[in-house]
Amino acid sequence: MVQNREPGITWIVDFYANWCGPCRQLMPEWRRMAKMSSGVVRVGAIDCAKGNHNQLCKRQMVDGYPEIRLFPAKKHVNSKPLYSVYDDWNRHASALAGWALNFVPNDVVDMKPKDFTDGLPSDESAWLLDFYAPWCGHCHAFAPKFVLTSMRFKGRVKFGKVNCQQLPSVCSRAGVHAYPTVFFYPPKSPNKKRPAKKQIDSQEPEAITRIVDSYMDAYPDEAKKKTKSKKHKDEL
C-alpha cells in the first residue's frame, strides 16, 4: 500500500515491536498525531514482531524500534522518492505532526511588512493570522495545528503567520499581548472598511474550523466551497 501509493499521497509509518517499551510509550502520541494529521498525511503502524510482518521489516532494513519513516508523495506513478527517518528525541504528537507537515506543501504565508496596510492585511480576502514569537514553546506546538487547519480552508480563507520579533509594530497595532494569538480578519468589500477582526481563543483545529466556518457564513460569496476531510485507517 505504501510502496504502491498514488501520486500526491504521503505516508508516515511507525515500525515497532510489541515487546518494545519505548514503542508502547509512543503509541498514545502516535494516535494523537494520526488524528491531528487526518486528511493530510496517511498514518500507519506495523508490528515487526509479528511473524508475517517480520520479513517485511527485514526487507525494509529496520534494525531498531521504534523507527518512524516518512514516505513522501510521488510526483508521478513510476517515481521512487527516498523515505526520511525521524531522529528527534521529541516524540510528542505535535512534534511528529510538525515534522511530517514539512514534507507536505501548504499555503500558509510568512507575512512581511509589505503585506500590511495600517496594521491590517493589504489583501482584501478573509485571513486567519497566527501571531507568534520564535522563542515561544506553545507557538511551536501550535504551528502544525495551524497548518492543518489551513488545508481545510483552501480557496476560502488565506492563512498567514506573523513573527512578532521581526514585526513588533504590526503585532502592537493588532493588540497582541501573548503568544500565540490568532485573529480572523473578515473579507473587505470594495470601497468599504474591513469589518473588525475577531480573536480565536482555541488552538485546536476542530474548534478553529467550526469558529471560522461560522464567521464565514456571514459572507456567502466567500464561503461557497466546503472542503470535506477524509479519514484513513491507522494501519497498513
FITORNU-441313 format. One line per 2 residues: their letters; for each residue x, y, z of N, C-alpha, C. Coordinates in Angstrom, 1 decimal. Example, Ala and Ser with C-alpha at 12.3 -4.5 7.8 and 13.67 -1.06 7.14 Angstrom:
% FITORNU-441313
as) 13.2,-5.7,7.8,12.3,-4.5,7.8,13.2,-3.3,7.8  12.8,-2.2,7.1,13.7,-1.1,7.1,12.9,0.0,7.9
***
This chain:
% FITORNU-441313
mv) 0.8,-1.2,0.0,0.0,0.0,0.0,0.9,1.3,0.0  1.9,1.3,0.8,2.8,2.4,0.9,3.6,2.5,-0.3
qn) 4.3,1.4,-0.7,5.2,1.4,-1.8,4.5,1.7,-3.1  3.2,1.3,-3.2,2.4,1.5,-4.4,1.4,2.6,-4.3
re) 1.7,3.6,-3.5,0.8,4.7,-3.2,0.7,5.5,-4.5  -0.5,6.2,-4.6,-0.7,7.0,-5.8,0.0,8.3,-5.6
pg) 0.3,9.0,-6.7,1.0,10.3,-6.6,0.2,11.3,-5.8  0.9,12.1,-5.0,0.2,13.1,-4.1,-0.1,12.5,-2.7
it) 0.1,11.2,-2.5,-0.2,10.7,-1.1,1.1,10.5,-0.3  1.1,11.1,0.9,2.2,11.0,1.8,1.9,10.1,3.0
wi) 2.8,9.2,3.3,2.6,8.2,4.4,3.7,8.5,5.5  3.3,8.3,6.7,4.2,8.3,7.8,4.0,7.0,8.6
vd) 5.0,6.1,8.8,4.8,4.8,9.3,5.7,4.5,10.5  5.1,3.9,11.5,5.9,3.5,12.7,6.2,2.1,12.7
fy) 7.5,1.7,12.5,7.9,0.3,12.6,8.2,0.0,14.1  7.5,-0.9,14.7,7.7,-1.1,16.1,7.6,-2.6,16.4
an) 7.9,-3.0,17.7,7.8,-4.3,18.1,7.0,-4.3,19.4  6.1,-5.3,19.5,5.1,-5.2,20.7,5.8,-5.4,22.0
wc) 7.0,-5.9,22.0,7.7,-6.1,23.3,8.6,-4.9,23.7  8.6,-3.9,22.8,9.5,-2.7,23.0,8.8,-1.7,23.9
gp) 9.5,-1.4,25.0,9.0,-0.4,25.9,8.8,1.0,25.3  9.8,1.6,24.7,9.6,2.9,24.0,8.5,2.9,23.0
cr) 8.3,1.8,22.3,7.3,1.7,21.3,5.9,1.8,22.0  5.7,1.2,23.1,4.5,1.3,23.8,4.2,2.7,24.3
ql) 5.3,3.3,24.8,5.2,4.7,25.2,4.8,5.7,24.1  5.2,5.3,22.9,4.9,6.2,21.7,3.5,6.1,21.3
mp) 2.9,4.9,21.5,1.6,4.7,20.9,0.5,5.7,21.1  0.3,6.2,22.4,-0.7,7.2,22.6,-0.5,8.5,21.8
ew) 0.8,8.9,21.7,1.2,10.1,21.0,1.0,9.9,19.5  1.3,8.6,19.0,1.1,8.3,17.6,-0.4,8.4,17.2
rr) -1.3,7.9,18.1,-2.7,8.0,17.8,-3.2,9.5,17.7  -2.7,10.3,18.7,-3.0,11.7,18.7,-2.5,12.4,17.4
ma) -1.3,12.0,17.0,-0.7,12.6,15.8,-1.5,12.2,14.5  -2.0,10.9,14.5,-2.8,10.4,13.4,-4.1,11.2,13.3
km) -4.7,11.5,14.5,-5.9,12.3,14.5,-5.7,13.7,14.0  -4.6,14.3,14.4,-4.2,15.7,14.0,-4.0,15.8,12.5
ss) -3.4,14.7,12.0,-2.9,14.7,10.6,-4.0,14.2,9.6  -5.1,13.8,10.1,-6.2,13.2,9.3,-6.5,14.0,8.1
gv) -6.5,13.4,6.9,-6.9,14.1,5.7,-5.7,14.8,5.0  -4.6,14.8,5.7,-3.4,15.5,5.1,-2.3,14.5,4.9
vr) -2.0,13.7,5.9,-0.9,12.7,5.8,-1.6,11.3,6.3  -1.3,10.3,5.5,-1.8,9.0,5.9,-0.8,8.4,6.9
vg) -1.4,7.7,8.0,-0.6,7.3,9.1,-0.7,5.8,9.2  0.4,5.1,9.4,0.3,3.6,9.5,1.3,3.1,10.6
ai) 1.1,1.9,11.1,2.0,1.3,12.1,2.1,-0.2,11.7  3.3,-0.8,11.9,3.5,-2.2,11.6,4.3,-2.8,12.7
dc) 3.8,-3.9,13.2,4.4,-4.6,14.3,5.4,-5.6,13.7  6.7,-5.3,13.8,7.7,-6.1,13.2,7.9,-7.4,14.0
ak) 7.3,-7.6,15.2,7.5,-8.8,15.9,6.5,-9.9,15.5  5.5,-9.5,14.7,4.6,-10.5,14.2,5.2,-11.3,13.1
gn) 4.9,-12.6,13.0,5.6,-13.4,12.0,5.4,-13.0,10.6  4.2,-12.6,10.2,4.0,-12.2,8.8,4.6,-10.8,8.5
hn) 4.9,-10.1,9.5,5.5,-8.7,9.3,7.0,-8.7,9.4  7.5,-9.8,10.0,9.0,-9.8,10.3,9.8,-9.7,9.1
ql) 9.5,-10.4,8.1,10.2,-10.4,6.8,10.1,-9.1,6.1  9.0,-8.5,6.2,8.8,-7.2,5.6,9.7,-6.1,6.2
ck) 9.8,-6.2,7.5,10.7,-5.2,8.3,12.2,-5.5,7.9  12.5,-6.8,7.7,13.9,-7.1,7.4,14.2,-6.6,6.0
rq) 13.2,-6.7,5.1,13.4,-6.2,3.7,13.6,-4.7,3.7  12.9,-4.1,4.6,13.0,-2.6,4.8,14.2,-2.2,5.6
mv) 15.0,-3.2,6.0,16.2,-3.0,6.8,16.0,-2.1,8.1  14.9,-2.5,8.7,14.6,-1.9,10.0,15.3,-2.6,11.1
dg) 16.2,-2.0,11.8,17.1,-2.7,12.8,17.0,-2.1,14.2  16.0,-1.2,14.4,15.8,-0.7,15.7,14.3,-0.2,15.9
yp) 13.8,-0.2,17.1,12.4,0.2,17.3,12.3,1.2,18.4  11.4,2.1,18.3,10.6,2.3,17.1,11.3,3.1,16.0
ei) 11.1,2.8,14.8,11.6,3.6,13.7,10.5,4.2,12.9  10.6,5.5,12.8,9.5,6.3,12.2,10.0,6.8,10.8
rl) 9.3,6.4,9.8,9.7,6.8,8.4,8.6,7.5,7.7  9.0,8.5,7.0,8.0,9.3,6.2,8.3,9.0,4.7
fp) 7.3,8.5,4.0,7.4,8.2,2.6,6.7,9.4,1.8  7.4,10.3,1.2,6.8,11.5,0.6,6.0,11.1,-0.6
ak) 5.2,12.1,-1.0,4.3,11.9,-2.2,5.1,11.8,-3.5  4.7,10.9,-4.3,5.3,10.7,-5.6,4.8,11.8,-6.6
kh) 5.7,12.2,-7.5,5.3,13.2,-8.5,4.6,12.6,-9.6  5.0,11.3,-9.9,4.3,10.5,-10.9,4.3,9.1,-10.5
vn) 3.6,8.2,-11.2,3.4,6.8,-10.8,4.7,6.1,-10.6  5.6,6.3,-11.5,6.8,5.5,-11.5,8.0,6.1,-10.7
sk) 7.8,7.2,-10.1,8.8,7.8,-9.3,9.0,7.1,-8.0  10.2,7.1,-7.4,10.5,6.4,-6.2,11.3,7.3,-5.3
pl) 10.6,8.3,-4.6,11.3,9.2,-3.7,11.8,8.5,-2.5  13.0,8.9,-2.0,13.6,8.3,-0.8,12.8,8.7,0.4
ys) 12.6,7.7,1.4,12.0,8.0,2.6,12.9,8.8,3.5  12.3,9.4,4.6,13.1,10.1,5.6,12.8,9.5,6.9
vy) 13.8,9.5,7.8,13.7,8.9,9.1,13.6,10.0,10.2  12.7,9.8,11.1,12.6,10.8,12.2,13.6,10.5,13.3
dd) 14.5,11.4,13.6,15.6,11.1,14.5,15.6,12.1,15.7  14.5,12.8,15.9,14.4,13.7,17.0,14.0,13.0,18.3
wn) 14.5,13.4,19.4,14.2,12.8,20.7,12.7,13.1,21.1  12.2,14.2,20.6,10.8,14.6,21.0,9.8,13.8,20.2
rh) 9.1,13.0,20.8,8.1,12.1,20.1,6.6,12.5,20.5  6.4,13.8,20.9,5.1,14.2,21.2,4.3,14.4,19.9
as) 3.0,14.3,20.0,2.2,14.3,18.8,2.4,15.5,17.9  2.5,16.7,18.6,2.7,17.9,17.8,4.0,18.0,17.1
al) 5.1,17.4,17.7,6.4,17.4,17.1,6.4,16.5,15.9  5.8,15.3,16.0,5.7,14.4,14.9,4.9,14.9,13.8
ag) 3.7,15.6,14.1,2.9,16.2,13.0,3.6,17.3,12.3  4.3,18.1,13.1,5.1,19.2,12.5,6.2,18.8,11.6
wa) 6.8,17.7,12.0,7.9,17.1,11.1,7.3,16.6,9.8  6.2,15.9,9.9,5.5,15.3,8.7,5.0,16.4,7.8
ln) 4.5,17.5,8.4,4.0,18.6,7.5,5.1,19.3,6.8  6.3,19.2,7.2,7.4,19.8,6.4,7.5,19.2,5.0
fv) 7.0,18.0,4.8,7.0,17.3,3.6,5.8,17.5,2.7  4.8,18.3,3.3,3.5,18.5,2.5,3.4,19.9,2.2
pn) 3.2,20.3,0.9,3.1,21.7,0.5,1.9,22.3,1.3  2.0,23.6,1.7,0.9,24.3,2.3,1.0,25.8,1.8
dv) -0.1,26.5,2.1,-0.3,27.8,1.6,-0.2,28.9,2.7  0.4,28.5,3.9,0.5,29.5,4.9,1.6,30.5,4.6
vd) 1.2,31.8,4.6,2.1,32.8,4.1,3.0,33.4,5.3  4.2,33.5,5.1,5.1,34.1,6.1,5.0,35.6,5.8
mk) 4.2,36.3,6.7,3.8,37.7,6.4,5.0,38.6,6.5  5.1,39.6,5.6,6.1,40.7,5.6,5.5,42.0,5.8
pk) 6.3,43.1,6.1,5.7,44.4,6.3,4.9,44.9,5.1  5.3,44.5,3.9,4.5,44.9,2.7,3.1,44.3,2.6
df) 2.9,43.3,3.4,1.6,42.6,3.4,0.5,43.3,4.2  0.9,44.4,4.9,0.0,45.1,5.8,-0.2,46.6,5.4
td) -1.4,47.1,5.6,-1.7,48.5,5.4,-2.4,49.0,6.6  -1.9,49.9,7.3,-2.5,50.4,8.5,-2.7,49.3,9.5
gl) -1.8,48.4,9.6,-1.9,47.3,10.6,-2.9,46.2,10.2  -3.5,46.2,9.0,-4.4,45.2,8.5,-3.9,44.6,7.3
ps) -4.3,43.3,7.0,-3.8,42.7,5.8,-4.2,43.5,4.5  -3.2,43.7,3.6,-3.5,44.5,2.5,-4.4,43.8,1.5
de) -4.3,42.5,1.4,-5.1,41.7,0.6,-6.5,41.7,1.1  -7.5,41.9,0.3,-8.9,42.0,0.8,-9.6,40.7,1.1
sa) -9.0,39.6,0.9,-9.6,38.3,1.2,-9.8,38.1,2.7  -10.5,37.1,3.1,-10.6,36.7,4.5,-9.2,36.1,4.9
wl) -8.7,36.5,6.1,-7.4,36.0,6.6,-7.6,35.4,8.0  -6.8,34.4,8.3,-6.6,34.0,9.7,-5.0,34.1,9.9
ld) -4.7,34.9,10.9,-3.3,35.1,11.2,-2.8,34.6,12.5  -1.7,33.9,12.5,-1.1,33.4,13.7,0.1,34.3,14.1
fy) -0.1,35.1,15.2,0.9,36.0,15.7,1.8,35.2,16.7  3.1,35.0,16.5,3.9,34.2,17.3,5.3,34.8,17.6
ap) 6.0,34.1,18.5,7.4,34.5,18.7,8.3,33.3,18.6  9.4,33.4,18.0,10.3,32.2,17.8,10.7,31.5,19.0
wc) 10.8,32.2,20.2,11.2,31.5,21.4,10.0,30.9,22.2  8.8,31.0,21.7,7.6,30.5,22.4,7.3,29.1,22.1
gh) 7.4,28.3,23.2,7.2,26.8,23.1,5.8,26.5,22.7  4.8,27.2,23.2,3.4,27.0,22.8,3.2,27.3,21.3
ch) 3.9,28.2,20.8,3.8,28.6,19.4,4.3,27.4,18.5  5.4,26.8,18.9,5.9,25.7,18.2,4.9,24.5,18.2
af) 4.3,24.3,19.3,3.3,23.2,19.4,2.0,23.5,18.6  1.7,24.8,18.5,0.5,25.2,17.7,0.7,25.2,16.2
ap) 2.0,25.4,15.8,2.3,25.6,14.4,1.7,24.5,13.5  1.9,23.2,13.8,1.4,22.2,12.9,-0.2,22.2,12.9
kf) -0.8,22.5,14.0,-2.2,22.6,14.0,-2.8,23.7,13.1  -2.0,24.8,13.1,-2.4,25.9,12.2,-2.3,25.5,10.8
vl) -1.2,24.8,10.4,-1.1,24.4,9.0,-2.2,23.4,8.6  -2.5,22.5,9.5,-3.5,21.5,9.3,-4.9,22.2,9.0
ts) -5.1,23.2,9.9,-6.4,23.9,9.7,-6.4,24.7,8.4  -5.3,25.2,8.0,-5.3,26.0,6.7,-5.7,25.1,5.5
mr) -5.4,23.8,5.6,-5.7,22.9,4.5,-7.2,22.7,4.4  -7.9,23.0,5.4,-9.4,22.8,5.4,-10.1,24.0,4.8
fk) -9.4,25.1,4.6,-10.0,26.3,4.1,-9.4,26.8,2.8  -8.7,25.8,2.1,-8.0,26.2,0.8,-9.0,26.8,-0.1
gr) -8.7,28.0,-0.6,-9.5,28.6,-1.6,-10.6,29.5,-1.0  -10.8,29.4,0.4,-11.8,30.2,1.0,-11.3,31.3,2.0
vk) -10.3,30.9,2.8,-9.7,31.8,3.7,-8.1,31.7,3.6  -7.4,32.8,3.6,-6.0,32.8,3.5,-5.4,32.7,4.9
fg) -4.3,32.0,5.0,-3.7,31.8,6.3,-2.3,32.4,6.3  -1.9,33.1,7.4,-0.6,33.7,7.5,0.0,33.6,8.9
kv) 1.3,33.7,9.0,1.9,33.7,10.3,2.8,35.0,10.4  2.7,35.6,11.6,3.4,36.9,11.8,4.4,36.7,12.9
nc) 5.7,36.9,12.6,6.8,36.8,13.6,6.9,38.1,14.3  6.4,38.1,15.6,6.3,39.4,16.3,7.7,39.9,16.8
qq) 8.7,39.1,16.7,10.0,39.5,17.0,10.6,40.3,15.8  10.1,40.0,14.6,10.6,40.7,13.4,9.6,41.9,13.1
lp) 8.4,41.7,13.4,7.4,42.7,13.1,6.7,43.3,14.4  7.4,43.8,15.3,6.8,44.3,16.6,5.7,45.4,16.4
sv) 5.9,46.2,15.4,4.9,47.3,15.2,3.6,46.8,14.7  3.6,45.8,13.8,2.4,45.1,13.3,1.7,44.4,14.5
cs) 2.4,43.7,15.3,1.8,43.0,16.4,1.2,43.9,17.5  1.9,45.1,17.7,1.5,46.1,18.6,0.1,46.7,18.2
ra) 0.1,47.0,16.9,-1.1,47.6,16.3,-2.3,46.6,16.3  -2.0,45.3,16.3,-3.0,44.3,16.3,-3.5,44.0,17.7
gv) -2.8,44.5,18.7,-3.2,44.3,20.1,-2.8,43.0,20.6  -1.6,42.5,20.1,-1.1,41.2,20.6,-0.4,41.3,21.9
ha) -0.8,40.6,22.9,-0.2,40.7,24.2,0.4,39.3,24.7  0.1,38.3,24.0,0.5,36.9,24.4,0.7,36.1,23.1
yp) 1.4,35.0,23.2,1.7,34.2,22.1,1.3,32.7,22.3  0.8,32.0,21.4,0.4,32.6,20.1,-1.0,33.3,20.2
tv) -1.2,34.3,19.4,-2.5,34.9,19.3,-3.0,34.7,17.8  -4.3,34.4,17.7,-4.9,34.1,16.4,-6.1,35.1,16.2
ff) -6.0,35.8,15.1,-7.1,36.7,14.7,-7.6,36.3,13.3  -9.0,36.4,13.3,-9.7,36.3,12.0,-10.0,37.7,11.4
yp) -9.6,37.9,10.2,-9.9,39.2,9.5,-10.9,38.9,8.4  -12.2,39.4,8.6,-13.2,39.2,7.6,-12.8,39.8,6.2
pk) -13.4,39.3,5.1,-13.0,39.9,3.8,-13.5,41.3,3.7  -12.8,42.1,2.9,-13.1,43.5,2.8,-13.8,43.7,1.4
sp) -15.0,44.4,1.4,-15.7,44.7,0.2,-15.1,45.9,-0.4  -15.1,46.0,-1.8,-14.5,47.2,-2.4,-15.2,48.5,-1.9
nk) -14.3,49.5,-1.7,-14.8,50.8,-1.3,-15.4,50.8,0.1  -15.2,49.8,0.9,-15.8,49.7,2.2,-14.7,49.4,3.2
kr) -14.9,49.8,4.5,-14.0,49.5,5.5,-14.0,48.0,5.9  -12.9,47.4,6.1,-12.8,46.0,6.5,-13.5,45.8,7.9
pa) -14.4,44.9,8.0,-15.1,44.6,9.3,-14.0,44.3,10.4  -14.4,44.5,11.7,-13.4,44.3,12.8,-13.0,42.9,12.9
kk) -11.7,42.7,13.2,-11.1,41.4,13.4,-11.7,40.7,14.6  -11.6,39.4,14.7,-12.1,38.6,15.8,-11.0,37.7,16.3
qi) -10.9,37.6,17.6,-9.8,36.7,18.1,-10.4,35.3,18.3  -9.5,34.3,17.9,-9.9,32.9,18.1,-9.1,32.4,19.3
ds) -9.9,32.0,20.3,-9.3,31.6,21.6,-8.8,30.2,21.6  -9.3,29.3,20.8,-8.9,27.9,20.8,-7.7,27.7,19.9
qe) -6.9,26.6,20.3,-5.7,26.2,19.5,-5.9,24.8,18.9  -7.2,24.4,18.9,-7.4,23.0,18.4,-8.1,23.1,17.0
pe) -7.6,22.4,16.0,-8.1,22.5,14.6,-9.6,22.4,14.5  -10.2,21.4,15.2,-11.6,21.2,15.0,-12.4,22.4,15.5
ai) -12.0,23.0,16.6,-12.7,24.2,17.2,-12.5,25.4,16.3  -11.2,25.6,15.8,-11.0,26.7,14.9,-11.8,26.6,13.7
tr) -11.9,25.4,13.1,-12.6,25.2,11.9,-14.1,25.6,12.1  -14.7,25.1,13.2,-16.1,25.5,13.5,-16.3,27.0,13.6
iv) -15.4,27.6,14.3,-15.5,29.1,14.6,-15.4,29.9,13.3  -14.3,29.5,12.5,-14.1,30.3,11.2,-15.2,30.0,10.3
ds) -15.7,28.8,10.2,-16.9,28.4,9.4,-18.1,29.3,9.7  -18.3,29.5,11.0,-19.4,30.3,11.5,-19.3,31.7,11.1
ym) -18.0,32.2,11.2,-17.8,33.6,10.7,-18.0,33.8,9.2  -17.5,32.8,8.5,-17.6,32.9,7.0,-19.1,32.8,6.5
da) -20.0,32.2,7.4,-21.4,32.1,7.0,-22.0,33.5,6.7  -21.4,34.6,7.3,-21.8,35.9,7.1,-21.4,36.5,5.7
yp) -20.5,35.7,5.0,-20.0,36.1,3.7,-20.2,35.0,2.7  -21.5,34.8,2.3,-21.8,33.7,1.4,-21.0,33.6,0.1
de) -20.7,34.8,-0.4,-19.9,34.8,-1.7,-18.5,34.2,-1.5  -18.0,34.3,-0.3,-16.6,33.8,0.0,-16.6,32.4,0.5
ak) -17.8,31.9,0.9,-17.9,30.6,1.5,-18.7,29.5,0.8  -18.6,29.6,-0.5,-19.4,28.6,-1.3,-18.8,27.2,-1.3
kk) -17.5,27.1,-1.2,-16.9,25.8,-1.3,-16.5,25.3,0.1  -17.1,24.1,0.4,-16.9,23.5,1.6,-15.9,22.3,1.3
tk) -14.9,22.2,2.1,-13.9,21.1,1.9,-14.4,19.9,2.8  -14.2,18.7,2.3,-14.5,17.5,3.1,-13.3,16.8,3.4
sk) -13.1,16.6,4.7,-11.9,15.8,5.2,-12.2,14.3,5.1  -11.2,13.6,4.8,-11.3,12.1,4.8,-10.5,11.5,5.9
kh) -11.1,10.4,6.4,-10.4,9.7,7.5,-9.8,8.4,6.9  -8.6,8.1,7.4,-7.9,6.9,6.9,-7.6,6.0,8.1
kd) -7.6,4.7,7.9,-7.2,3.8,9.0,-5.7,4.0,9.3  -5.4,3.8,10.6,-4.1,4.0,11.0,-3.3,2.6,11.0
el) -3.5,1.9,9.9,-2.8,0.6,9.8,-2.5,0.4,8.4  -1.5,-0.4,8.1,-1.1,-0.7,6.7,-2.0,-1.8,6.2
***
